[in-house]
Amino acid sequence: MSNLLIAPSMLASDFANIQRDVEMINHSQADWFHIDIMDGVFVPNISFGIPVCEAINRHATKPLDVHLMIMQPERYLESFRKAGAEILTVHYEACPHLHRTIQQIKDLGAKAGVALNPHTPVQVLQDVIADLDLVLIMSVNPGFGGQKFIEYTYKKIKQAVALIEQSGSQAVIEIDGGVGTNNAALLYEAGARALVAGSSVFNSPNPTQTIATLKKMT
């Protein structure tokens, strides 16, 4: 059994046929639904809001991995939890009171994740790593799908692995951006255990088979 978690990104799905794509993921070997929430302020794009998250949750049979690329995410944590989020990931760069925000997520009964932009060093998580369930390393600049993978990501994964081991944290390392069958095995080898795959899944001729192939990259 593969211990590599695959989280197809709904940002790359067909918005006009979102229920169809949700059901495809339900019947695939994928583990999570990755849902990118963008506010047009923290990132230059606008994507889903709470109603779309609720709609996906009505049909989803797998956990919702909700990635909040928004300013002041603490204002919306409870709403997204009620909308079905089982994992709530906030950005380090958007949270001046990060420890408090992580505790707020935990108090809601969700798993807590923190995302790092490409320019943000892993070491900023040193004081909170023990409280985290997920470390999301952005391998592209957040805001748009289909970008080119940043090679420096491999080094950051290894740094995150070292930080997790030193602290005794149980956090899983997730990678988001430019992930596909060409680099999944290398990401796993570096220490990633969850991969967000958007364009590589939904733009493939057979998304279900692509997910199955990614699951075997261990």
HELIX and SHEET records of a PDB file:
HELIX    1   1 MET A   10  ALA A   12  5                                   3    
HELIX    2   2 PHE A   15  ASN A   17  5                                   3    
HELIX    3   3 ILE A   18  ASN A   26  1                                   9    
HELIX    4   4 ILE A   50  HIS A   59  1                                  10    
HELIX    5   5 PRO A   73  ARG A   75  5                                   3    
HELIX    6   6 LEU A   77  LYS A   82  1                                   6    
HELIX    7   7 TYR A   92  ALA A   94  5                                   3    
HELIX    8   8 LEU A   98  ASP A  107  1                                  10    
HELIX    9   9 VAL A  122  LEU A  125  5                                   4    
HELIX   10  10 ILE A  129  ASP A  131  5                                   3    
HELIX   11  11 THR A  153  SER A  167  1                                  15    
HELIX   12  12 ALA A  184  ALA A  190  1                                   7    
HELIX   13  13 SER A  199  PHE A  202  1                                   4    
HELIX   14  14 PRO A  207  LYS A  215  1                                   9    
SHEET    1   A 8 LEU A   5  PRO A   8  0                                        
SHEET    2   A 8 ALA A 194  ALA A 197  1                                        
SHEET    3   A 8 VAL A 172  ASP A 176  1                                        
SHEET    4   A 8 LEU A 134  MET A 138  1                                        
SHEET    5   A 8 LYS A 111  LEU A 116  1                                        
SHEET    6   A 8 ALA A  85  HIS A  91  1                                        
SHEET    7   A 8 LEU A  64  MET A  69  1                                        
SHEET    8   A 8 PHE A  33  MET A  38  1                                        
END                                                                             
